[in-house]
Amino acid sequence: TNLMSAKYFKSADALGIQRKGAHTDAGAMTILLQDHSPGFRAPGLQVLSTTDKWMDVPVIPNAFVINIGDMMMRWTNDTFLSSMHQVVNVNMDHDRHSVMFFSNPNPDLVIECL
């Protein structure tokens, strides 16, 4: 379990270029707080849909984004699927901040399908 902060610097160049490549989270669950400064609604986080299309995750003030990780997917025998996601460059007039909390069980816990 750990807490991480990411800062994506403002840029009008290279729109659509990946800032954090496509991946799933290895752990159980990730709780993400996106920047919701006044007037700031820049997407950047995208999730891969079941039809293999990248969809923007909206920035909603005072809301969290919850990603199911690979460990939770295994734990639930694929009842809940891990979320393939990425961060892409968007045209922003100021830096973007995100805070992520990666939640994992105790390291000595045996993970078996429920």
C-alpha positions in Angstrom: 0.0 0.0 0.0 1.4 3.4 -0.9 0.4 7.0 -1.8 1.8 8.7 -4.8 1.5 12.2 -6.3 2.0 12.9 -10.0 2.4 16.3 -11.7 1.9 16.7 -15.5 3.3 19.9 -16.7 1.1 22.2 -18.9 1.7 21.7 -22.6 0.0 22.7 -25.9 2.4 20.5 -27.8 2.1 16.9 -28.9 -1.7 16.5 -28.2 -2.7 12.9 -27.6 0.9 11.7 -26.8 1.0 9.3 -23.9 2.3 10.7 -20.7 1.8 7.4 -18.8 1.5 4.4 -21.1 -1.3 1.9 -21.2 -1.3 -0.3 -18.1 -3.3 -2.0 -15.4 -2.5 -1.7 -11.8 -0.9 -4.8 -10.2 -2.5 -4.4 -6.8 -6.0 -4.8 -5.4 -7.4 -1.3 -5.9 -6.3 2.2 -6.7 -8.1 5.3 -5.5 -7.4 8.4 -7.6 -8.1 12.0 -6.9 -7.8 14.1 -10.0 -7.1 17.9 -10.0 -10.3 19.8 -9.8 -9.0 23.4 -9.4 -11.6 26.1 -10.2 -12.1 26.1 -14.0 -9.9 23.0 -14.6 -11.7 20.2 -16.3 -8.9 18.9 -18.5 -9.2 15.2 -19.2 -6.0 13.2 -19.6 -6.9 9.9 -17.9 -8.4 7.4 -20.3 -9.8 4.0 -19.8 -10.1 1.2 -22.5 -13.7 0.3 -23.1 -14.9 -3.3 -23.7 -15.0 -2.3 -27.4 -11.3 -1.4 -27.4 -11.8 2.3 -27.6 -10.1 4.8 -25.4 -12.6 6.9 -23.4 -11.9 10.1 -21.4 -12.5 9.8 -17.7 -14.3 13.1 -16.7 -12.8 15.3 -14.0 -15.6 15.5 -11.3 -15.0 17.9 -8.4 -14.7 16.1 -5.0 -15.0 12.7 -6.6 -12.6 9.7 -6.7 -11.8 7.4 -9.5 -11.6 3.7 -8.4 -9.5 1.3 -10.5 -9.7 -2.4 -9.9 -6.3 -4.0 -10.1 -5.0 -7.3 -11.3 -4.9 -8.8 -7.8 -8.6 -8.0 -7.2 -9.4 -9.5 -10.7 -7.8 -12.7 -9.6 -9.3 -12.6 -6.2 -12.8 -12.4 -7.6 -12.1 -15.0 -10.3 -12.6 -12.3 -13.0 -15.9 -11.1 -11.7 -14.3 -7.7 -11.5 -11.9 -6.9 -14.2 -8.7 -4.7 -13.9 -8.9 -1.4 -15.7 -6.6 -0.8 -18.6 -5.9 2.9 -18.5 -3.4 5.6 -19.7 -2.7 9.3 -19.3 -2.4 11.3 -22.5 -1.3 14.9 -23.2 -4.1 17.4 -23.5 -4.1 21.1 -24.2 -3.9 22.6 -20.7 -3.3 26.1 -19.5 -1.8 25.0 -16.2 -0.2 21.9 -14.7 -2.3 18.8 -13.8 -2.0 17.1 -10.5 -3.2 13.6 -9.4 -3.0 11.8 -6.1 -3.1 8.0 -6.2 -3.6 5.6 -3.3 -2.6 2.0 -4.1 -4.4 -0.4 -1.8 -3.0 -3.9 -1.3 -3.6 -6.6 1.3 -0.9 -7.7 3.7 2.2 -9.1 1.9 1.8 -12.5 3.6 -1.8 -13.0 2.5 -2.4 -15.9 0.0 -4.5 -14.6 -2.9 -6.8 -17.3 -4.1 -10.0 -17.1 -6.2 -13.1 -16.7 -4.1 
